[in-house]
Amino acid sequence: MERLIEILEDIQPDVDYKNCTDLIDGHFLNSLDIISLIAELEDEYDITIPAIEIIPDNFNSAERIMKMIERLQEED
């Protein structure tokens, strides 16, 4: 989780990722941030994030992002 927080802070540094639960709905991350985040996550965690997974629910918090990563790693 710490590495995920570092990645998020590199993309958008002024957010409390440990407590924020509305990264998308609260407009903390925009579409370009999400594109950058997806590329970083795929490289860092050796996963592929299919388009069907790119929904606000999967990206609204660091915890939800981590759960998606873990699920995708298990599916490989």
Backbone torsions as a table, in degrees:
resi	resn	phi	psi	omega
1	MET	NA	-35.7	-179.6
2	GLU	-61.1	-41.0	178.8
3	ARG	-63.8	-39.9	177.6
4	LEU	-60.8	-44.2	178.7
5	ILE	-60.8	-41.5	178.1
6	GLU	-60.7	-44.2	178.8
7	ILE	-61.2	-46.4	179.5
8	LEU	-61.9	-42.2	-179.6
9	GLU	-66.2	-31.4	175.8
10	ASP	-66.1	-34.4	-178.1
11	ILE	-80.2	-44.6	-178.0
12	GLN	-145.3	94.0	-169.2
13	PRO	-72.3	-21.1	-171.5
14	ASP	-95.7	39.5	-178.7
15	VAL	-128.9	142.1	176.1
16	ASP	-86.6	85.7	-173.7
17	TYR	-67.8	-22.9	-179.4
18	LYS	-72.1	-24.3	-176.1
19	ASN	-118.9	-16.0	-176.1
20	CYS	-74.1	131.0	179.9
21	THR	-120.4	13.0	179.0
22	ASP	-139.1	50.6	-178.1
23	LEU	-57.8	-39.7	179.8
24	ILE	-87.8	-53.9	-176.7
25	ASP	-61.6	-30.9	179.2
26	GLY	-89.9	3.3	177.2
27	HIS	63.0	32.1	174.4
28	PHE	-77.4	-31.2	176.2
29	LEU	-118.4	131.6	177.5
30	ASN	-99.4	-178.0	-174.7
31	SER	-63.1	-37.3	178.1
32	LEU	-68.1	-36.6	175.7
33	ASP	-61.2	-42.1	-179.0
34	ILE	-65.2	-41.6	177.9
35	ILE	-61.0	-45.5	177.5
36	SER	-62.5	-42.9	-179.3
37	LEU	-61.9	-45.3	-179.8
38	ILE	-59.5	-45.5	179.2
39	ALA	-61.2	-43.9	179.1
40	GLU	-64.0	-43.6	-179.2
41	LEU	-64.3	-42.3	179.9
42	GLU	-62.5	-40.7	178.7
43	ASP	-70.3	-47.7	-174.5
44	GLU	-67.2	-41.9	-173.3
45	TYR	-104.7	4.6	178.0
46	ASP	53.2	51.9	178.8
47	ILE	-128.6	165.6	169.9
48	THR	-117.3	127.6	179.5
49	ILE	-100.7	104.5	-179.0
50	PRO	-69.6	156.3	-177.7
51	ALA	-54.6	-34.2	-178.3
52	ILE	-64.0	-22.0	179.6
53	GLU	-86.4	-10.8	-175.8
54	ILE	-87.0	76.1	179.2
55	ILE	-128.5	152.5	-177.9
56	PRO	-52.9	-39.2	-178.0
57	ASP	-57.0	-34.8	-179.5
58	ASN	-79.3	-13.5	-173.9
59	PHE	-123.6	8.6	-176.7
60	ASN	-77.0	-16.0	177.6
61	SER	-151.4	159.5	176.9
62	ALA	-61.1	-37.3	179.0
63	GLU	-62.1	-44.2	179.1
64	ARG	-66.3	-38.4	177.6
65	ILE	-62.8	-44.1	-179.6
66	MET	-63.3	-40.5	178.0
67	LYS	-62.4	-40.5	177.6
68	MET	-63.5	-44.8	179.4
69	ILE	-58.6	-48.7	-179.0
70	GLU	-61.0	-41.2	179.4
71	ARG	-64.5	-42.8	179.8
72	LEU	-67.8	-34.8	177.0
73	GLN	-66.1	-38.4	179.3
74	GLU	-68.1	-31.7	-178.5
75	GLU	-73.4	-22.4	-179.5
76	ASP	-68.7	NA	NA
